[in-house]
Amino acid sequence: MSSTFEIILCTCPDKDTAKKLAHLLVTKQLAACVNILPSITSVYSWEGKIESVQEHLLLIKSSKANYQAIETTLFKHHPYEVPEIIAVPIERGLPEYLDWIDTCLSLK
């Protein structure tokens, strides 16, 4: 059974940026909850070089219907030229938790 909810992943260069983006998404009621995972190490290729940096990861809980607005908001306010913005569908979850997400997003 497919769900209307998803988790959107977005890496940030520092804690302040992560908190700013998380608060923006929740305040705009685009996300019910955003978890900030500190101090992850990202290794990636950028402009022909292998980079290794410390970042913070956002786990954004929202609905598929809000994805485009979230992507637009993150892209507009993110300091990276090409930020990581990846959506993963939530296939299953505690019904009460999914109802809570829906309630938070329906307060608009």
VMD Tcl script that draws the C-alpha trace (Angstrom):
set ca {
  {0.00 0.00 0.00}
  {1.52 3.29 -1.13}
  {1.42 6.37 1.05}
  {0.96 10.03 0.33}
  {3.88 10.85 2.64}
  {7.61 11.05 2.06}
  {10.90 11.85 3.73}
  {13.01 14.43 1.94}
  {16.76 14.40 2.55}
  {18.84 17.55 2.35}
  {22.43 18.09 3.50}
  {23.55 21.44 4.92}
  {27.04 22.88 5.45}
  {26.50 23.77 9.13}
  {24.10 23.68 12.08}
  {22.87 27.26 11.62}
  {21.85 26.65 8.00}
  {20.17 23.37 8.96}
  {18.17 25.03 11.75}
  {17.18 27.97 9.54}
  {15.89 25.70 6.77}
  {14.12 23.36 9.22}
  {12.33 26.25 10.93}
  {11.38 27.76 7.58}
  {9.78 24.52 6.35}
  {7.85 23.88 9.57}
  {6.76 27.53 9.89}
  {5.45 27.49 6.31}
  {3.64 24.21 7.16}
  {5.42 22.43 4.34}
  {6.81 19.86 6.80}
  {5.36 18.37 9.97}
  {8.80 17.66 11.42}
  {12.43 18.08 10.42}
  {15.15 16.10 12.18}
  {18.68 17.47 12.05}
  {21.38 14.82 12.16}
  {24.69 16.47 13.09}
  {28.18 15.75 11.97}
  {27.85 13.42 9.03}
  {30.80 13.02 6.67}
  {30.00 13.35 2.99}
  {32.43 12.13 0.33}
  {31.53 13.15 -3.21}
  {32.89 14.24 -6.58}
  {32.56 17.94 -7.43}
  {34.14 19.73 -10.39}
  {36.63 16.93 -11.01}
  {37.79 16.59 -7.40}
  {36.92 14.18 -4.60}
  {35.63 16.22 -1.66}
  {35.18 15.18 1.98}
  {33.24 17.54 4.25}
  {31.30 17.56 7.52}
  {27.61 18.34 7.03}
  {24.26 18.19 8.80}
  {21.45 16.11 7.32}
  {17.80 17.19 7.32}
  {15.13 14.45 7.45}
  {12.01 16.29 6.35}
  {8.66 14.58 6.97}
  {5.96 15.80 4.62}
  {3.48 14.86 1.92}
  {4.17 14.15 -1.72}
  {1.87 17.06 -2.53}
  {4.28 19.46 -0.79}
  {7.42 18.23 -2.55}
  {7.61 20.93 -5.22}
  {7.13 23.75 -2.70}
  {9.78 22.21 -0.43}
  {12.22 21.83 -3.32}
  {11.65 25.45 -4.39}
  {12.05 26.74 -0.82}
  {15.22 24.74 -0.16}
  {16.78 25.70 -3.48}
  {16.01 29.39 -2.93}
  {17.39 29.54 0.63}
  {20.21 26.96 0.48}
  {23.82 28.18 0.22}
  {24.95 25.32 -2.07}
  {24.91 25.81 -5.83}
  {23.40 22.32 -6.19}
  {21.90 21.18 -2.87}
  {21.00 17.57 -2.23}
  {17.20 17.35 -2.30}
  {16.01 13.74 -2.54}
  {12.56 12.35 -1.72}
  {11.93 8.82 -0.45}
  {8.34 7.58 -0.16}
  {7.08 6.40 3.21}
  {5.53 3.04 2.40}
  {4.48 2.17 5.95}
  {4.29 3.86 9.31}
  {2.41 4.00 12.57}
  {-1.06 5.18 11.49}
  {-1.27 7.64 14.39}
  {2.07 9.20 13.38}
  {1.02 9.49 9.74}
  {-2.26 11.06 10.89}
  {-0.23 13.55 12.93}
  {1.82 14.50 9.84}
  {-1.40 14.97 7.90}
  {-2.88 17.13 10.67}
  {0.21 19.36 10.81}
  {0.16 19.88 7.05}
  {-3.60 20.53 7.02}
  {-3.43 23.49 9.39}
  {-2.94 25.91 6.48}
}
mol new
graphics top color blue
foreach p $ca { graphics top sphere $p radius 0.5 }
foreach p [lrange $ca 0 end-1] q [lrange $ca 1 end] { graphics top cylinder $p $q radius 0.2 }
display resetview
